Amino acid sequence: MMEERKTHLDGAAMALMILLCAAWGLQQVSIKVANEGISPVWQGGLRSIGAVFLVWAWAARKGIRLFDRDGSLGPGLLVGVLFAGEFAFIYWGLSYTTASRGVVFLYTAPFIVALGAHGFLPGEKLRPMQWLGLAFAFAGVVSVFAESLGMPTRNQLIGDAMLFLAAVLWAATTLVIKGGRLAKVSPAKTLFYQLAASALVLPCVSIALGEPGVIALAPLVLVSLAYQTVLVA
């Protein structure tokens, strides 16, 4: 039986979100490191392939049923495609721009979620103080990386645009999950949809882009890929 969904963050949820954001932040660095030995989008595909089996094994151990018919297939496939697009742009974009620049553009996603939730999700409209808090939080991120946001090169602008598109897709994924059938299924099943779809889509995108795939599997490249697969995804 599903646990009751909460509408406010308690202390445990806040601590978990801080830990999660730290893990995501290190992910951008690990992608840049692994890009030295594995083509960007191919790397994303390998991450999802490894992670989908880990989630499947974890769900089986916990007795979570991933393949029951519960009306979630349509939205599940949609979030899977959105997720695949998001990570295609993240991995590809970070080959053009720096991790510190990329994270600023990627973390515009909370603002897009807030705007979408305010307009489309009942009961999730933000109060003025919450908008102010979001603005201060984003200003903090920008101030930390202000030095790296100087005059960009052409390649950096391309990468920045890709990371912003990734943020839009990330926000769209969140809104689809929160606003539809997936809000009532196991979070593990939602994650499984995302990873399974991206495990199929990203290698195809990589081949279409003509990426060479695996270039050189140095120990640090393998550690970076393992971090993304086991701890983040």
C-alpha positions in Angstrom: 0.0 0.0 0.0 1.3 3.4 -0.9 2.3 5.8 1.8 0.3 9.0 2.1 1.8 11.8 0.1 2.9 14.9 2.0 2.3 18.4 0.8 5.0 20.1 3.0 8.7 19.4 3.6 9.6 18.2 7.1 13.1 18.2 8.5 13.9 14.7 7.1 12.7 15.7 3.7 14.8 18.9 3.7 17.9 17.0 4.7 17.3 14.4 2.0 16.8 17.1 -0.6 20.1 18.8 0.4 21.9 15.4 0.1 20.2 14.7 -3.2 21.2 18.1 -4.7 24.8 17.5 -3.5 24.8 14.2 -5.3 23.4 15.8 -8.4 26.0 18.6 -8.3 28.8 16.0 -8.2 27.1 14.2 -11.1 27.9 17.1 -13.4 31.6 16.9 -12.5 31.6 13.1 -12.9 30.0 13.5 -16.4 32.8 15.9 -17.4 35.4 13.5 -16.2 33.9 10.4 -17.9 33.5 12.4 -21.1 37.3 12.0 -21.5 36.8 8.3 -22.1 33.2 7.8 -23.2 31.2 9.8 -25.7 28.6 12.0 -23.9 25.2 10.5 -25.0 26.6 7.0 -25.1 27.8 7.5 -21.5 24.2 8.5 -20.6 22.9 5.3 -22.2 25.4 3.1 -20.3 24.3 4.9 -17.0 20.7 4.1 -17.6 21.3 0.5 -18.8 23.2 -0.2 -15.6 20.8 1.6 -13.3 17.6 0.0 -14.8 18.9 -3.4 -13.7 19.8 -2.1 -10.3 16.3 -0.6 -9.8 14.7 -3.8 -11.1 16.7 -5.9 -8.6 16.0 -3.6 -5.7 12.3 -3.5 -6.5 12.2 -7.3 -6.7 14.0 -7.6 -3.3 11.5 -5.1 -1.7 8.5 -6.8 -3.3 7.6 -3.8 -5.4 5.7 -4.9 -8.5 6.9 -3.0 -11.6 4.9 -4.7 -14.3 1.3 -4.7 -13.0 -1.3 -3.0 -15.2 -2.3 0.1 -13.4 -3.0 2.6 -16.2 0.4 4.2 -15.9 1.9 3.0 -19.1 1.1 6.1 -21.2 2.4 8.7 -18.8 5.2 6.4 -17.9 6.4 6.3 -21.5 6.0 10.1 -21.7 8.2 10.7 -18.7 10.7 8.2 -20.0 11.1 10.1 -23.3 11.3 13.4 -21.4 13.9 11.9 -19.1 15.9 10.6 -22.0 15.8 14.0 -23.7 16.9 15.7 -20.5 19.9 13.6 -20.1 20.9 13.7 -23.7 21.1 17.4 -23.4 22.9 17.3 -20.1 25.6 14.9 -21.3 26.0 16.5 -24.7 25.8 20.0 -23.4 28.6 19.4 -20.8 30.9 18.5 -23.6 30.6 22.1 -24.8 30.4 24.1 -21.5 31.8 23.9 -18.0 30.2 22.0 -15.2 30.0 25.3 -13.1 28.3 27.1 -15.9 26.1 24.2 -16.8 24.7 23.8 -13.2 23.4 27.4 -13.2 21.4 26.8 -16.3 20.2 23.3 -15.2 19.0 24.7 -11.9 16.6 27.0 -13.6 14.4 23.9 -13.5 12.8 24.7 -10.0 11.6 28.0 -11.4 10.0 26.3 -14.4 8.4 23.7 -12.1 7.1 26.4 -9.8 5.5 28.3 -12.7 4.0 25.1 -14.1 2.7 24.0 -10.7 1.3 27.4 -10.0 -0.7 27.2 -13.2 -1.6 23.6 -13.6 -1.4 21.7 -10.3 -4.2 22.3 -7.8 -3.1 23.0 -4.3 0.5 23.8 -5.3 0.3 27.5 -5.9 3.3 29.4 -4.4 2.9 32.2 -1.9 4.9 35.5 -2.4 7.4 34.5 0.3 8.0 31.2 -1.5 8.7 33.0 -4.7 11.1 35.2 -2.8 12.8 32.2 -1.3 13.3 30.7 -4.8 14.8 33.9 -6.1 17.3 34.1 -3.2 18.2 30.4 -3.6 18.9 30.9 -7.4 20.8 34.1 -6.7 23.0 32.2 -4.3 23.8 29.6 -7.0 24.6 32.4 -9.5 26.8 34.2 -7.0 28.8 31.1 -6.2 29.6 30.5 -9.9 29.6 34.2 -10.9 33.3 34.1 -11.9 32.7 31.3 -14.4 29.8 33.2 -16.0 32.0 35.8 -17.8 31.9 36.3 -21.5 31.1 32.9 -23.0 32.7 31.4 -26.1 30.4 30.1 -28.9 30.8 26.5 -27.7 29.8 27.5 -24.1 26.7 29.3 -25.4 25.7 26.1 -27.3 26.3 24.0 -24.1 24.5 26.6 -21.9 21.4 26.4 -24.3 21.5 22.6 -24.1 21.6 22.6 -20.3 18.6 25.1 -20.3 16.7 22.7 -22.6 17.5 19.9 -20.1 16.1 22.0 -17.3 12.8 22.5 -19.3 12.5 18.8 -19.9 13.3 18.1 -16.2 10.6 20.4 -15.1 8.1 18.9 -17.6 8.9 15.4 -16.2 8.3 16.6 -12.7 5.0 18.2 -13.6 3.8 15.1 -15.5 4.6 12.9 -12.5 3.0 15.2 -9.9 -0.1 16.0 -12.0 -1.2 12.6 -13.3 -1.5 8.9 -12.8 2.2 8.5 -11.8 1.6 10.4 -8.5 -0.4 7.3 -7.4 2.1 4.6 -8.3 5.3 3.5 -6.6 8.2 6.0 -7.0 10.3 3.0 -7.9 8.1 2.2 -10.9 8.2 5.8 -12.1 12.0 5.7 -11.9 12.0 2.4 -13.7 10.0 3.9 -16.6 12.5 6.8 -16.9 15.6 4.6 -16.8 14.1 1.9 -19.1 13.1 4.4 -21.8 16.4 6.3 -21.6 18.3 3.0 -21.7 16.6 2.3 -25.1 16.6 5.9 -26.5 20.0 7.3 -25.6 22.2 4.6 -27.3 20.1 5.2 -30.5 20.6 8.9 -30.2 24.3 8.4 -29.7 24.5 6.2 -32.9 22.5 8.8 -34.8 25.0 11.5 -33.8 27.9 9.3 -35.0 29.5 9.2 -31.5 32.5 6.8 -31.3 31.2 5.4 -28.0 33.9 4.1 -25.6 37.2 5.8 -26.3 39.4 4.9 -23.3 38.4 3.3 -20.0 40.8 4.8 -17.5 40.1 4.0 -13.8 38.8 7.5 -13.1 36.4 7.3 -16.1 35.1 4.0 -14.7 34.7 5.4 -11.2 32.8 8.4 -12.5 30.5 6.2 -14.5 29.9 3.9 -11.5 29.1 6.9 -9.3 26.4 8.1 -11.8 25.0 4.6 -12.3 25.0 3.3 -8.7 24.6 6.3 -6.5 22.8 8.9 -8.6 20.6 7.1 -11.1 
